[in-house]
Amino acid sequence: MIDFQKFIKSTTFAIKGIGSMIKSENNARIHLLASVLVISAGFYFQLNLQEWLWISLAITLVWILEALNTAIEAIIDLVSPEFHPLAGKAKDIAAGAVLIASIFALIVGTIIFLPKVLLL
Ligand SMILES: Nc1ncnc2c1ncn2[C@@H]1O[C@H](COP(=O)(O)OP(=O)(O)OP(=O)(O)O)[C@@H](O)[C@H]1O
């Protein structure tokens, strides 16, 4: 049987996690600002359905990877608070994943918005 109370509780924890990420991570606040700006620009330029889908994919990918990166950082700080090359390697690779998604988002944003900005 589906336990809806449990589902609501775990959704609340997930929202709490997103809130704590935005509070503690400077990069997450940058993603938030970028997301708000891009979505506002999307409304301004009246993007079509396909453009909205690409923008949504790019924004969502960055947020998912930032969340995973933040979680990985927290686990590493817990299990390896002292310096360890593997801890540094894991953090750098997790940060690399965010960078890859951010570059993808930048490419998508440029392809969609640059022609519209040039026509202004
Ligand atoms: N325990 C550790 N052992 C070895 N190197 C570490 C360790 N912790 C952090 N580092 C190195 O220092 C860098 C910065 O670590 P930090 O925990 O500040 O991550 P960050 O990417 O700056 O995260 P934040 O988004 O919280 O600022 C890492 O990318 C890693 O190279």
The ligand as an SDF file (V2000), in Angstrom:
LIG
                    3D

 31 33  0  0  0  0  0  0  0  0999 V2000
   39.7590   16.6490    2.9530 N   0  0  0  0  0  0  0  0  0  0  0  0
   40.4010   17.1230    1.8750 C   0  0  0  0  0  0  0  0  0  0  0  0
   41.5490   16.5340    1.4640 N   0  0  0  0  0  0  0  0  0  0  0  0
   42.1990   17.0000    0.3790 C   0  0  0  0  0  0  0  0  0  0  0  0
   41.8210   18.0550   -0.3500 N   0  0  0  0  0  0  0  0  0  0  0  0
   40.6960   18.6780   -0.0030 C   0  0  0  0  0  0  0  0  0  0  0  0
   39.9290   18.2600    1.1370 C   0  0  0  0  0  0  0  0  0  0  0  0
   38.8670   19.0880    1.2550 N   0  0  0  0  0  0  0  0  0  0  0  0
   38.9550   19.9510    0.2460 C   0  0  0  0  0  0  0  0  0  0  0  0
   40.0490   19.7200   -0.5260 N   0  0  0  0  0  0  0  0  0  0  0  0
   40.4680   20.4740   -1.7180 C   0  0  0  0  0  0  0  0  0  0  0  0
   40.1440   21.8240   -1.5680 O   0  0  0  0  0  0  0  0  0  0  0  0
   39.2260   22.2220   -2.5910 C   0  0  0  0  0  0  0  0  0  0  0  0
   38.1700   23.1220   -1.9780 C   0  0  0  0  0  0  0  0  0  0  0  0
   37.4470   22.3740   -1.0160 O   0  0  0  0  0  0  0  0  0  0  0  0
   36.0610   22.8460   -0.4330 P   0  0  0  0  0  0  0  0  0  0  0  0
   35.5810   21.8530    0.5500 O   0  0  0  0  0  0  0  0  0  0  0  0
   36.1690   24.2670    0.0240 O   0  0  0  0  0  0  0  0  0  0  0  0
   35.2050   22.6910   -1.7240 O   0  0  0  0  0  0  0  0  0  0  0  0
   34.5860   23.7650   -2.6500 P   0  0  0  0  0  0  0  0  0  0  0  0
   34.5210   23.1500   -4.0100 O   0  0  0  0  0  0  0  0  0  0  0  0
   35.2940   25.0610   -2.5470 O   0  0  0  0  0  0  0  0  0  0  0  0
   33.1610   23.8090   -2.0090 O   0  0  0  0  0  0  0  0  0  0  0  0
   32.1740   24.9910   -1.6520 P   0  0  0  0  0  0  0  0  0  0  0  0
   31.2090   24.9380   -2.7630 O   0  0  0  0  0  0  0  0  0  0  0  0
   31.6140   24.5400   -0.3350 O   0  0  0  0  0  0  0  0  0  0  0  0
   32.9480   26.2800   -1.5510 O   0  0  0  0  0  0  0  0  0  0  0  0
   38.6450   20.9270   -3.1620 C   0  0  0  0  0  0  0  0  0  0  0  0
   38.2660   21.0550   -4.4720 O   0  0  0  0  0  0  0  0  0  0  0  0
   39.7980   19.9570   -2.9610 C   0  0  0  0  0  0  0  0  0  0  0  0
   40.6980   20.0750   -4.0530 O   0  0  0  0  0  0  0  0  0  0  0  0
  1  2  1  0
  2  3  1  0
  2  7  2  0
  3  4  2  0
  4  5  1  0
  5  6  2  0
  6  7  1  0
  6 10  1  0
  7  8  1  0
  8  9  2  0
  9 10  1  0
 10 11  1  0
 11 12  1  0
 11 30  1  0
 12 13  1  0
 13 14  1  0
 13 28  1  0
 14 15  1  0
 15 16  1  0
 16 17  2  0
 16 18  1  0
 16 19  1  0
 19 20  1  0
 20 21  2  0
 20 22  1  0
 20 23  1  0
 23 24  1  0
 24 25  2  0
 24 26  1  0
 24 27  1  0
 28 29  1  0
 28 30  1  0
 30 31  1  0
M  END
$$$$
